[in-house]
Every structure is written in structure tokens, then in C-alpha cells.
Amino acid sequence: MDTGLSLQMKQGLDLLEKDTRSLMEKLIQLALAHKSTVMAGRTNGMQAAPITFGFKVSGWLSEVARGYDRLKLARSRALMVQLGGPVGTFDVMGTKGLAVRQSMARNLGLGVQSVGWYTSRDGVAELLFAIGLLASALGHVAIETGLLVRTEIDEVREGGEAGRGASSAMPQKANPRSTEYVEGLSRAIQSKAAGLYTILWQSNERNGGVWIAEWPLVPEHFLLASSALRHANELVGGLAVNRQQMLKNLNLDGGAILSEAFAGALSATLGQTAAYDVVKAASQRARAGGTMLAEEIASAPEVAGRVSKPELERLLDPRQHIGLAGELTELACADAERSLKS
């Protein structure tokens, strides 16, 4: 039974790894295509500072890539042959037992563990935890996408055939179906995490009751993860990026998203604390009066005449304030490509 389980998990892993590789390739392509596509970075649900969409995608990619690496590592510790007799001592086989086990493992393409794992199920649990962490990475992508597809934000949209996600009551809607499926399936796997701890403590040299409790956990993890990966591939592969809306959203708060850049530029002449105070006060005036932050800063007595018009125009360009987003995106993609080749 345990050797059969290892063989089934091996086949299942082959499929999960194949779909994960496909997803990573799609994420690499998406990240590089948008490494310079400027959008609002958000913290605590509010606009913070500019980033690029490629930079955001590279975060998703890195998490999925780590999940892929965990699968490979867990494979090396979970896919083991089981042979040794009723209590694992090879009493009936005698001195030939180890050679028989080694030959059996080689023929089946499985590994060998020095002592049998009749009641040591950490390898199985590690593999299922690795699947759970990969699924959580997929859920993270879905959560983020679900925020960006909102009508009020509208920075990305799901692709697919006409009528996909249609509402039965509201003709205007195209619901984000892949996003919903990936999130729901990932949450279903997360809900099973506690069950993995229950299989680890088993008494004596065999324990049928705990062993049987393991039986539904393994196939459920594989089936749910497989479905989540299929929908994640559909989601990322068909994702449409609304560059114009991303730029539009950058100015929703009168350009306040560039406040850090303004404070940094003014700190050279005003000092860091004074510059921060000036920009904060200007932000409050702009928000209260519905004006642009740049106008309020330029008219502030502390700033008048100290910032040239070309410098002010440079500060107003969000593309000048994305830091190393492009370089970091390329690094993440290179790391993922190395993982795919290993």
C-alpha cells in the first residue's frame, strides 16, 4: 500500500510540476512584458508609491517558483519504497532484504529510506505541505487579481471567450471566474492543513486508524492543486493589462502618490524633516481643495523659487520614481528560469 502510494504520488507530482512550469513560463513572459508599465503601489489598501506591473508579477513569480522548488525537494524525501516485513526488520528475508529493497526501488524509480516509514509519515506530510504552499501562492495571485479587476480600479481584466463569467441577472457583468476558482480551490487546500499534523503521531510499529485517516488527504491535495493550477494558467495566460487605467489611477489623489519623491527632492535644500512637513501640509491642502499636489508644493512659501520648472516636471513623471523595479523584475525572472532548468 505505501509503495503504491509513492507510485501514485510520483505520477501526480509529474503532472503538478508540468503545470507549475507552464505557469512560471507565463508569469515570466508577463513580468518582462510589463517591467516598465507604471502603476500605483499600494500598502494597507491605499496608494503608496509608484511601481510597475512587471514588478508586481515578479513577486507572484518568485512565490510560485519557491513552491516549485519545494515540490522538487519534497519529492526527494517522500517518494520511497516500503519493504521490510510486518515490523520492518526483514526477519523473513534475512541478509538479502536490503538488496531486494534496493533492487525494488531502482526498478520502480523510487528512493530508499534506511528504516521503514510505517509510522513515520513526515515525508508524506512534507509533500502535502509543499503542495499547500504552492496552492497558497496561486491563491495570492488570485487575491491580487481580484482586487485589480474591480470596476473602481479596472487595471486588469480576465481573458476568455465571449460570455465567460456572465451574470444570470446583470447583463453588464463579466465576473472574474478563473480568479474565483483559483482562490476557492486554494482555500479548500488550506482548510486541510490541520489534518496533516494528525498523521504524524503514530504509535508502535503500525497504526491502522491514523493510517486510514491519511487516505483522503493525499488525493484531495493533488486533485485540488491540479485544478487550481489549471485555472491559474488560464488566468495568467489570458490576463489583459489596462495601461491607461493604471496611469489614470496614479492621479486619483491629486498626484499625492508622488509625495515621497517630492519630499526627497526638497530635502536637499530644506532638510529631511522640513521637506516632509512641507509636502504633508501641501498634500492636506490638495486633498481638501481638490487641487494637484504639485501646484500646492510649488506655491508653498518654503519652496517658491527653489525648484526649477524642469525639475518639477521631472518629479511629476511617475516613471522617474519606480526605483529598481525593472532590474528587480529581471532578477526574479532570471532566478525562475534557473529553477526551471535545474
N, C-alpha and C positions, 0 to 999 in steps of 0.2 A: 504493500500500500504506500509506504513512504517513498520507495524508489519510483513508483508510478506517479506519485505527486510531483516529485522532482522533474520527471519527464514532461508532465503536463505544464508545470511552471516554466520549463525551458521553452516549450513551444509558445506559451503565452508571452513570455519575455521577448522572444524574437519578433512577435507582432507589435508589442508596445514600443520596442526600441525602433522599429522601422517607422512607425507613425510619429514618434518623437523626433527622429532625424528629419522627417519631412517637414514637421512644424518648425524646427530650428532653421532649416533652409529658407522657409517662407519668412520667418522673423528677420533673418539676416538680410534678405532682399528688401524687406520693408524698411528696416532701420537705415540701411545705406541710401535708399531712395529718398529718405526724408531727414538725413542728418543735418540739413540746413533749413528745414521747414520750421519757422519760428512759431511758437505757441506760448500760451501762458503756463508757467509752472505754478502749481497750487499747493499750499500747505494748510492743514486744518480746514479744508473745504473752501479756502479763499485764495484769490490770486496773490502770488508772492513775488516772483521774478521770472523773466523770460527763459525758456528752454527751447529745445527743438523736439519735434515729434519723434525723430530718429533716436534721440537721447532717451525718451520715454520707452520706446520699443526695445532699446538695448537693455533696459532694466528687466523687461519681461524676458528677453532672450537669455540673459545671464541666469535668471532663476530657473528657466526651463533647462538650460544647459547643465546646471548643477544637479537638477533632477535626473537628467540623462546619465551623468557620471555616477550618481548614487545607484541607479539601476545596474550599471555595469559592475560596480563594486559589490553590491548585494548578490548579484548573480554568482560571483566567485565564492561566496560563503554559504549560499542557500541551496544550490543545485548539487546535492550529494547523494551518492548511492547509499542504501541502507542494507547491511548484511551482517549477521553475527549470531543468529540463533535467538532463542526465547528471551535471554537476558543480555545478549550482546557479547558473549565471551568466546564464541567459536568452539564451544566444547565438542560438538559432534564432528566438525571439520578438522579440528586439531591444527597441526602445524601448517597445513595448506590453506587455512582460512584467509589469511591476509593476501596471499597470491590470488586466490579465487576472487576476492573482493576487488583487488586492483584490476584484474582482467575484466571483470564485470563492468566496472566503472569506465574503463577505456572503451569497451565495446558500445556502451550506452552514451558516451560523451558526457559523463558526469564526474564530479570531483569525489575525493575520498577524505573523510574526517577520521582522525585516529581512533576515537572512541565513538560508538554509535550514538545517534541523536534521538533515540526512542523518547526520552522525556526532556531533551534539551532542544527546545523549539525556537531558540533565538535566531537561527538562520532564516526560518520561515517568517518570523515576526519582522526581522530587519528588512526582508524583501518587501513585505506588505507595507511597512512604514515608508520605504523608499517610493513605492507606488503612491502612497498617500501624499507624500511631499510633492511629487510630480503633479498630482492632481490639484494640490493647493496652488501650485504655480499657474496651472491653467485657470483655476478659479480667480486668481489675482488678475490675469489678463481680462477675464470676463467682467469682473467688477469695474475695472478701469474703463473698459469699452462701454459698459452700461452707463457710466457717468457721461462719457463724451458724446454718446448718441442722443442724449436728452434734447428735446426741442429747444430749450433755452440756451444750450451750448452748441449742439449741431456741428461738432468738429470732425466726427467720423460717422460713417453710415455702413451698415452691413450690405454686402452684395447679394446676389442670388437672382433667381428667375422672377418674372413679374408675378405679383400676387403673394410672394413669400411674406409671411408674418401678418397677413391681412386680418383685420378685426372683423368679427361677425356682426358688429353693431355700428362701428365708426368707419366709414369709407375712407377717410383720410389717412388712417394709420397703417404703418408698416412696422410691426413690432420686431424688436431685435431677437429673433428666435435662437440663433446659434449662441448668442450671449447668454440667454436664459438657460439653454440646455447645458452649456459648459459649467455655469455657476451651480445649477441644481445637482448635476452629477458629481461635481467636486464636493459639494456639501454632503451628499449622501456617503461618500467615502470617508470624509472627516468624522461623520457620526459613528463610524465603526472603529475608530482608533482605540477606544477603551477596551474593546473586545480583544485586541491584540495582547494586552497585558495579561488577560486571563489565561492565555495558553502557555505562559512562560513558567508558571509554578506547577510542576507535576511531581507526584510522589513516587518513590521507589523506582523500579526499572521499567515499568509500564503503567499507564493510567488511561484506561479506555474512555472514561467520562470526559476528561478535558480534551483528549484527542478528538473525540467526536464533535466537541464544540468548535474545533478548528475547521471542520469540513465546509461550512457555508462561507466562512470568512475569506478563504483563498479565492474561490471562483467569483465571489461578489466583487472583490477588489479588482480582479483582472477585467471582468465584464464592464464594470462602471468606468474604469480608467480607459478602456478601449473605446467606449462610446464617447467619453469626454474628449479624447484625442481626435476622434473623427470630426466632431463638431468644432473643435478648436482649429483644426486645419481648414475647415470651411470658413470659419470666421476670419482668420488672419489672411487666408488666400484671397478672399473677396472683399476685404476692407477698403472702403473708399475714403480718402482723406480730403477734407474740405479746407484747403489752404486759406482761401479768402475769409472764411468764417473765423479761422484761428487768428488771423491778423485783426479782424474786426473786434474780436473779443479782447484783444490786448488793450483796447481803448475804452472798454466799458466803464472804467472808473476814472476817466479823465486823464489817463496815462499814469496813474499812481503806481502801476506795476514797475515803472522805471525809477521809483523814488530812491532805491538803493544806489543806482548808478549816479543820480544827481548828487546824493549825499557824498559819494566817493569823489566826484569831480570837484565839489566845493570844499572838501576837507583840506585840500592843498593850500587854500587861501584863508579859510575861516577856522580851520581846526576841526577835528572829527566831531566833537560834541556840539559845537555851534552849528556846523553844517547839518547834523542830524536834526537839531531843533528847528532850524530854518525850513528844512524840507517837510518835517512833520507838520509844522504850522501851515505851510503852503498847501499840504495835502488836505488838511481840515477845511481850509477856505475853499479849495477847489470842489470838494465834495458838497459843502454847504451851498455854494453858489452855482454848481453845475458847470464850472469852468474847467479849463485844462490845467493840469499841474504845472506844465512848463511856463504858462503865462503868469501864474501866481509866483513862481520862483523868480522869473525874470524881473517882475515888478517889486520884489521884496527889497527894502532899503539896504539890507546887508549884501545883496547880490548885484544890484544895479551897477553896470559898468565893469563888473569883474569877470563876466563870462561873455566871450565873443559870440556873435551870431553863428559862425561856422561850428564852434564848439557846441552851442546849444542845439543846432541841427543834428550834429553827430550824436548827442545824448538822446535825441528824440527817436533815433532809429533803433528799434528793438534788436535788430540783427547785430548791433555792436555790443550787445550785453548778454551774450549766450556763453561767455567764458570758453571752456574747452569742451563744450557739448559735442562738437563734431569729432574731435580727437578721441574722446571717451567712447563715442559710438563705434568708431573704427576699432578701438582696442577690444571692446566687448565682442564685436563680430569676429575679430581675429582669434580670440580665445575660444569662441564657439566652434569656429572652423577647425581649430586644433583638436578640440574634443571630438568632433565628428570623424577625424582622421585616425584617432588613437584606437 
